[in-house]
Amino acid sequence: MSSYYCPVCKAKLVVDNNLVLAVKSERNEKGIIFLNPEVGNYNISTNPEFEVEEGKKYQFYCPACHVELNDKEKEDLVKVYMTENDKEYEVYFSNLAGEKATYKVDRRDKNALIAGINKARYEKYFELDDKYKQYL
């Protein structure tokens, strides 16, 4: 079983098989979003009064410590940490509503599982450094 947590405060972010995050729209509307924790599953749930608009950017926050989870170096991606089978991963996903792109990166060897029909948009962030190419 996988467990997601905040990269800063280490708060556990999965409740009732949902990855729970706080979000803010470009119009400063705030809400809680429930994401399916399975990499490649893009089902979401929110309060009916908090409408997620396709194609719009959202800021994501840890619901425990309120740190912003949008990655500063990888534009339009959100980063959380995950543990699964005693391995640690960085999990990135798009902050654009409706875009399907997820990257599960092993924190030790940097191998990545890439999922989603929009994955090509961000693959540049997950290419191997030249020093690793000699081992391919």
Summary of the structure (lengths in Angstrom):
residues: 136
radius of gyration: 14.9
end to end distance: 30.2
largest distance: 52.4
contacts: 366
relative contact order: 0.18
helix: 9%
strand: 42%
